[in-house]
Amino acid sequence: MSASSRIDLRRARRTLDRRGRWAMGMLVVAVFATFLASLSIGDTVIAPVRVVQALFETQGGVRMVVIDWRLPRALAAVFFGAALALSGTVFQTITRNPLGSPDVIGLTTGAYTGALIVMTTGGSSGVGVAIAAVLGGFATAALVAALVAGRGALGYRIVIVGIGVSAILAAVNAWMLLRARLEVAISAAIWGAGSLNGVGWEQALLPIVVVSVLIVVLVGARRGLWLIELGDDIGTSLGGRMNLTKAGLVAIAVGLCGVVTAAIGPIAFVALAAPHLARLIVKNGPAHLVATGLMGAILLSLADIIGQNGIPGHALPVGVVTLVLGGIYLIFLVVRSARRRF
């Protein structure tokens, strides 16, 4: 490479790094803005300055609203959104398919199936339902992996098989709801809509801790994502044990998705869209984990704000909002992919 080419390459890298830093800064600001909006907007609108003051108070009505009622929900939206987004980026990296996310592949539906089995057979313990949801996600992932093992075109096969498995599980879920007692069916249907309504410290604290641990583990394993992006041959030549690496990353991603589903129910769209949007904003570097996590936090927080305040007097489950947005985004993604081919 000539000296002038090396200089041009350094300038291009500096430009990309500068853009990346600006983009990351914008995402961080957006996360704080949506987080503050979640604490400010509600049945009673509280000024942002008053919200910040309430965070340092020890008593008072405003403190109770901000700390006891709104803060656990806002934190849950940030951490759970990041978890779903990171789960999505793992699956999209491994499958090399923009549609490779846990909600499309069927993992969230499988987690719902696991929870329904416990709910409709007399189990009412929150811990039991949560464990069943996580196990349902892992069982669905194992089933999809078994159905596509040893065959070519892995990315598209996983998506197609996952959609089929998801459809079957959705039918099973509907059958279980129809056979359940009325009060159980209503409770399960509400949970299945995916909602942050009523999330307090008791419901949010443990899932947030578990999700945080899994995110730290994923960040520590980011080299594996980088090797997968380079391809199996190059990754193996660089010393990577690709099958083991993929299995470990899938386990982390399923865990992230399963814990969120166990805590607040199935949430669509975030895992699908957040990695794409993050890559549009931060264009340099493989597996943009930080940017993807921040984007997921923004999307789920915004969806929850829309769900709470979009229709006055009616609080919509956040899963309903993300499902509508996800459908629109999925149509856009498919149309754009079709245009690129032709």
Helices and strands as residue ranges (DSSP letters): H 3-40, H 48-54, H 61-63, I 64-70, H 71-95, H 102-105, H 107-120, H 126-148, H 154-179, H 182-192, H 201-220, H 222-230, H 232-237, H 242-264, H 270-281, H 289-309, H 318-341
